Amino acid sequence: MKIPKELWRDYNWQIQNRIKTKEAIERYIKLTPQELEGIEKTNGIYPFAITPYYLSLIDPEDSEDPIRLQAIPRALEVDEHIQSFGEPDALKEQGDIPGLTHRYPDRVLLQVTTFCAVYCRHCMRKRIFAQGERAITNEELKLMLDYIKAHPEVREVLLSGGDPLSLSIKKLELILSEIRKIPHVEIIRIGTRLPVLAPQRFFDPKVLDVLEKYSPIWISTHFNHPKEITPEAQEAVENLLRRGIPVLNQTVLLKGVNDNPETMLELMRKLIKIKVKPQYLFHCDPIKGAIHFRTTLEKGLEIMQYLRGRISGYAIPTYAVDLPGGKGKVPLLPKYLIDSDGTKHTFLSWDGQKVEYDICEF
């Protein structure tokens, strides 16, 4: 794609020129039969959209390219066997107030839009894809704010979606300013994949001004593969950090994309190189239409064991499972304590050696 630099670096241009049809994407990539069928059969159920930027990361000659797997529909998504597993809302996010989830005592999650720059095929909220692209109304926001005001135990508000940072600056500032008026809310966190899918959003000083104005704000983003860490992504992160906005990363373990110890190690190394803190490695949720991305728990534990000792501890994420039914996240760790006998304990070191360790009580 020969696009003038000033357009390529313009977020609005990226959004306005999203590729949404089979005909449009075939100008750049020869689709496989699975993809051709997938785009047709998922239409109206799990829509398709990809920014020119994210499309440019795909190797058109590789049908199993990790970016391609995340962004282009395949017939597998609506296969009868795949559809027989999972639930649209396996984590039971929907409560009495639409778009508000209060799972842990001290924090709430607000879904403030259904819009995404790219509709990721593994998304935990695939159920909202077919609802159309819309932001919450002021009336819906008021219900959410009234709930938070009535619950003084809430210290943190997580904005999610869709992608909250796809909202207009005016709407984003309205939401942030209203939350900041609530005395007991200390932290605002924003879940966004725009540093990965359209990092040009963070080239706009007006967006950065708003985020800085309502600090402390934390960004939780979602890099899944080393190919996603580009000079543009690094620039986006750097712009956030310069405004005092920390950036965390939550990776999802995806079959065929990153379920390889070496790939995951490279991803974590590249994340810390651009000063993004790996926070979670999530086991893929049991979401209808995304089950084919799931690995075994043992695969995740194998990867975690591989990371230990090969990269600094601060760069190792917490491997976690989000339990069905809204029961919350639980961490999983490889087993390092392999035997105990009184004060004598046997550990497995990071490189597989058995080490005895004595604990004497005085």
C-alpha positions as MATLAB code, in Angstrom:
seq = 'MKIPKELWRDYNWQIQNRIKTKEAIERYIKLTPQELEGIEKTNGIYPFAITPYYLSLIDPEDSEDPIRLQAIPRALEVDEHIQSFGEPDALKEQGDIPGLTHRYPDRVLLQVTTFCAVYCRHCMRKRIFAQGERAITNEELKLMLDYIKAHPEVREVLLSGGDPLSLSIKKLELILSEIRKIPHVEIIRIGTRLPVLAPQRFFDPKVLDVLEKYSPIWISTHFNHPKEITPEAQEAVENLLRRGIPVLNQTVLLKGVNDNPETMLELMRKLIKIKVKPQYLFHCDPIKGAIHFRTTLEKGLEIMQYLRGRISGYAIPTYAVDLPGGKGKVPLLPKYLIDSDGTKHTFLSWDGQKVEYDICEF';
ca = [
       0.000    0.000    0.000;
       1.494    3.323   -1.109;
      -0.047    5.787    1.328;
       1.328    9.278    2.062;
       3.046    9.349    5.449;
       0.751   12.047    6.859;
      -2.301    9.891    6.087;
      -0.735    6.675    7.387;
      -0.012    8.422   10.698;
      -3.578    9.735   10.947;
      -5.831    7.664   13.226;
      -9.022    8.882   11.582;
      -7.708    7.833    8.172;
      -6.925    4.365    9.561;
     -10.464    4.001   10.914;
     -12.174    5.420    7.839;
     -10.240    3.026    5.612;
     -10.788   -0.188    7.549;
     -11.083   -3.224    5.321;
     -14.467   -4.874    5.882;
     -15.232   -7.023    2.847;
     -13.881  -10.026    0.992;
     -13.411   -7.945   -2.151;
     -11.423   -5.258   -0.321;
      -9.013   -7.587    1.434;
      -8.435   -9.680   -1.695;
      -6.691   -6.657   -3.212;
      -3.881   -7.303   -0.734;
      -4.048  -10.981    0.261;
      -5.033  -14.149   -1.554;
      -7.576  -15.645    0.819;
      -7.695  -19.360    1.594;
     -10.919  -21.350    1.049;
     -11.403  -21.383    4.841;
     -11.132  -17.580    4.955;
     -13.421  -17.019    1.966;
     -16.045  -19.225    3.568;
     -15.388  -17.646    6.964;
     -15.986  -14.079    5.809;
     -19.218  -15.147    4.131;
     -20.578  -17.304    6.957;
     -19.646  -14.990    9.852;
     -21.261  -11.973    8.205;
     -23.919  -10.608   10.559;
     -22.754  -12.863   13.401;
     -19.093  -12.025   13.976;
     -18.338   -9.049   11.694;
     -14.951   -8.426   10.129;
     -12.887   -5.209   10.120;
      -9.143   -4.554   10.027;
      -7.163   -1.311    9.894;
      -4.722   -0.806    7.015;
      -1.943   -0.603    9.615;
      -2.718   -3.985   11.177;
      -3.233   -5.528    7.751;
       0.243   -4.339    6.777;
       1.745   -6.575    9.487;
       0.464   -9.740    7.763;
       2.784  -11.800    5.597;
       0.513  -12.358    2.559;
       2.410  -15.535    1.632;
       1.839  -17.198    5.025;
      -1.662  -18.612    5.525;
      -0.834  -19.264    9.202;
       0.563  -15.797    9.895;
      -0.195  -14.950   13.570;
      -1.692  -11.556   12.721;
      -3.826  -13.128   10.005;
      -5.157  -15.744   12.419;
      -6.236  -13.019   14.854;
      -7.885  -10.745   12.293;
      -9.373  -12.654    9.335;
     -12.456  -14.859    9.884;
     -12.337  -18.571    9.174;
     -15.256  -20.919    8.680;
     -14.147  -22.690   11.857;
     -15.726  -19.882   13.912;
     -19.232  -20.954   12.939;
     -18.491  -24.657   12.482;
     -21.254  -26.714   14.099;
     -18.769  -28.582   16.307;
     -17.021  -25.392   17.481;
     -20.363  -23.675   18.102;
     -21.453  -26.559   20.339;
     -18.868  -25.489   22.938;
     -18.622  -22.387   25.082;
     -21.061  -19.598   25.866;
     -21.485  -16.068   24.493;
     -21.032  -14.655   28.019;
     -19.093  -17.431   29.746;
     -17.740  -15.050   32.404;
     -21.223  -13.744   33.283;
     -20.356  -10.088   32.815;
     -23.919   -8.906   32.334;
     -25.555   -7.714   35.540;
     -28.542   -5.604   36.511;
     -27.087   -2.491   34.885;
     -26.235   -3.108   31.220;
     -22.529   -2.698   30.578;
     -21.503   -2.658   34.256;
     -19.714   -5.603   35.905;
     -18.960   -5.562   39.645;
     -17.067   -8.785   40.268;
     -14.449   -7.769   42.845;
     -15.329   -5.588   45.846;
     -13.018   -2.655   45.055;
     -13.439   -2.276   41.262;
     -16.032   -2.131   38.539;
     -15.823   -2.566   34.775;
     -17.773   -0.317   32.409;
     -18.344   -1.260   28.775;
     -18.595    2.166   27.180;
     -18.641    1.258   23.472;
     -19.083   -1.702   21.138;
     -16.665   -0.276   18.545;
     -13.248   -1.824   17.843;
     -10.676   -0.825   15.240;
     -10.208   -4.535   14.484;
     -12.601   -7.313   15.439;
     -10.215   -9.898   16.866;
     -11.350  -13.436   16.138;
     -10.513  -14.627   19.677;
     -12.364  -11.785   21.436;
     -13.928  -12.641   24.800;
     -16.841  -10.329   23.876;
     -17.661  -11.711   20.438;
     -21.278  -11.550   21.535;
     -21.298   -7.756   21.095;
     -19.961   -7.814   17.521;
     -23.399   -8.035   15.928;
     -24.881   -5.234   18.073;
     -23.520   -2.560   15.777;
     -20.959    0.130   16.522;
     -22.209    2.489   19.210;
     -21.117    4.365   22.303;
     -23.096    4.399   25.530;
     -25.639    7.179   25.848;
     -25.460    9.833   28.552;
     -28.473    8.170   30.201;
     -26.659    4.821   30.315;
     -23.562    6.522   31.703;
     -25.627    8.165   34.450;
     -26.918    4.757   35.616;
     -23.346    3.503   35.844;
     -22.126    6.587   37.703;
     -25.028    6.431   40.166;
     -24.134    2.817   40.918;
     -20.483    3.691   41.593;
     -21.500    6.613   43.836;
     -23.689    4.244   45.841;
     -20.785    1.831   46.412;
     -17.994    3.604   48.343;
     -15.932    0.400   48.379;
     -15.161    0.930   44.678;
     -11.642    2.354   44.361;
     -10.952    1.537   40.710;
     -12.974    1.896   37.526;
     -11.956   -0.035   34.418;
     -13.200    1.336   31.110;
     -13.625   -1.352   28.504;
     -15.699   -2.077   25.440;
     -15.164   -2.431   22.501;
     -12.326    0.047   22.744;
     -12.865    3.067   25.031;
     -10.130    5.093   23.357;
     -11.994    4.883   20.061;
     -14.568    7.266   21.554;
     -14.561   10.889   20.475;
     -12.356   13.078   22.640;
     -15.463   14.925   23.827;
     -17.187   11.709   24.936;
     -14.022   10.326   26.502;
     -13.496   13.508   28.503;
     -17.118   13.479   29.670;
     -16.738    9.949   31.030;
     -13.376   10.591   32.678;
     -14.436   13.907   34.210;
     -17.627   12.424   35.690;
     -15.740    9.483   37.205;
     -13.165   11.871   38.672;
     -15.952   13.702   40.530;
     -16.551   10.580   42.642;
     -14.326   10.986   45.746;
     -13.750    7.314   46.515;
     -12.551    6.393   43.004;
      -8.761    6.516   43.118;
      -7.693    4.821   39.878;
      -9.069    4.775   36.349;
      -7.813    1.981   34.130;
      -8.487    1.799   30.415;
      -8.427   -1.447   28.463;
      -7.425   -0.678   24.882;
      -5.875   -2.581   21.988;
      -5.241    0.554   19.958;
      -1.463    0.537   20.640;
      -1.526   -2.759   18.711;
      -4.229   -2.172   16.085;
      -4.044    1.578   15.399;
      -1.201    3.152   17.401;
      -1.766    6.389   15.486;
      -4.409    7.212   18.106;
      -1.580    8.155   20.453;
       0.110   10.452   17.959;
      -2.657   12.990   18.687;
      -1.675   15.417   21.497;
      -5.364   16.093   22.242;
      -5.934   12.455   23.232;
      -2.807   12.475   25.385;
      -3.865   15.784   26.986;
      -7.176   14.305   28.138;
      -5.565   11.161   29.548;
      -2.948   13.199   31.411;
      -5.573   15.633   32.726;
      -7.514   12.906   34.548;
      -4.529   10.971   35.877;
      -3.851    8.660   37.656;
      -4.792    6.558   34.649;
      -3.331    3.172   33.803;
      -3.476    1.607   30.344;
      -3.998   -2.149   29.949;
      -3.188   -3.171   26.410;
      -3.075   -6.468   24.541;
       0.007   -7.505   22.540;
      -0.165  -11.192   21.607;
       2.782  -11.662   19.267;
       6.254  -10.152   18.700;
       5.222   -9.024   15.192;
       2.827   -6.547   16.797;
       5.671   -4.629   18.439;
       6.558   -2.170   15.695;
       8.178    1.294   15.636;
       4.657    2.785   15.551;
       3.585    0.773   18.595;
       6.730    1.816   20.423;
       6.059    5.469   19.591;
       2.507    5.167   20.920;
       3.728    3.657   24.191;
       6.467    6.256   24.538;
       3.934    9.070   24.103;
       1.801    7.612   26.894;
       4.746    7.123   29.230;
       5.932   10.697   28.681;
       2.531   11.835   29.990;
       2.957    9.746   33.152;
       0.577    6.980   32.042;
       1.899    3.467   32.835;
       1.216    0.714   30.303;
       0.509   -2.908   31.282;
       0.025   -5.824   28.908;
      -2.413   -8.719   29.021;
      -1.587  -11.474   26.540;
      -4.008  -14.269   25.676;
      -2.589  -17.739   25.029;
      -3.777  -18.617   21.526;
      -3.275  -21.858   19.626;
      -1.262  -21.270   16.465;
      -0.486  -17.671   17.406;
       1.745  -17.714   20.478;
       1.515  -21.196   22.068;
       5.239  -21.664   21.652;
       7.752  -21.032   24.468;
      10.277  -19.288   22.202;
       7.592  -17.012   20.716;
       6.337  -16.052   24.167;
       9.876  -15.360   25.397;
      10.503  -13.097   22.400;
       7.223  -11.275   23.052;
       8.077  -10.608   26.709;
      11.571   -9.417   25.804;
      10.197   -7.020   23.218;
       7.544   -5.729   25.638;
      10.040   -4.732   28.300;
      12.278   -3.241   25.624;
       9.504   -0.743   24.808;
       8.823   -0.328   28.556;
       5.518   -2.198   28.722;
       5.041   -4.313   31.862;
       3.746   -7.841   31.184;
       0.875   -8.345   33.636;
      -1.143  -11.405   32.615;
      -0.965  -14.369   30.309;
      -4.609  -15.409   30.136;
      -5.785  -18.868   29.250;
      -8.213  -18.400   26.369;
     -11.766  -18.099   27.710;
     -14.489  -20.634   26.766;
     -16.238  -18.190   24.447;
     -18.593  -19.447   21.751;
     -16.958  -18.953   18.363;
     -13.402  -18.824   19.784;
     -12.957  -22.313   21.226;
     -10.570  -23.325   18.416;
      -7.977  -20.918   19.856;
      -7.799  -22.764   23.188;
      -4.767  -24.769   24.293;
      -4.382  -27.080   27.272;
      -3.531  -25.695   30.697;
      -0.392  -27.840   30.548;
       0.775  -25.863   27.500;
       0.477  -22.639   29.443;
       2.378  -24.085   32.400;
       5.082  -25.355   30.046;
       5.505  -21.827   28.678;
       5.642  -20.318   32.155;
       8.304  -22.800   33.209;
      10.306  -21.979   30.084;
      10.216  -18.235   30.842;
      11.556  -18.643   34.377;
      15.328  -18.112   34.414;
      15.455  -16.957   30.794;
      14.103  -13.480   31.477;
      13.973  -11.210   34.519;
      11.193  -11.806   37.000;
       9.541   -8.441   36.348;
       9.045   -9.510   32.722;
       7.211  -12.728   33.575;
       3.408  -12.369   33.503;
       0.980  -14.123   35.822;
      -0.604  -17.083   34.054;
      -4.290  -16.903   34.952;
      -7.615  -18.539   34.255;
     -10.759  -16.418   34.361;
     -13.193  -18.852   35.939;
     -16.576  -19.422   34.281;
     -19.684  -17.964   35.862;
     -17.967  -14.752   36.929;
     -15.966  -16.385   39.735;
     -12.875  -14.308   38.973;
      -9.259  -14.870   37.989;
      -7.008  -17.464   39.594;
      -3.236  -17.741   38.994;
      -1.498  -20.934   37.873;
       2.172  -21.731   38.504;
       4.443  -24.619   37.562;
       5.169  -26.856   40.533;
       8.570  -26.025   41.989;
       8.111  -27.567   45.464;
       8.095  -31.261   44.598;
       8.552  -32.937   48.014;
       8.382  -32.053   51.730;
       9.399  -34.101   54.761;
       9.362  -32.195   58.019;
      11.934  -29.416   57.696;
      13.431  -30.864   54.507;
      12.035  -29.714   51.196;
      12.955  -30.559   47.630;
      12.588  -27.943   44.931;
      12.943  -28.033   41.191;
      15.210  -25.225   39.960;
      14.409  -23.195   36.850;
      16.723  -25.413   34.782;
      15.278  -28.712   36.054;
      17.685  -29.612   38.873;
      16.451  -31.044   42.178;
      17.624  -28.921   45.100;
      17.221  -29.753   48.802;
      16.293  -26.933   51.124;
      16.196  -27.145   54.945;
      14.050  -24.933   57.141;
      14.839  -25.012   60.850;
      12.507  -23.388   63.355;
      13.988  -21.783   66.480;
];
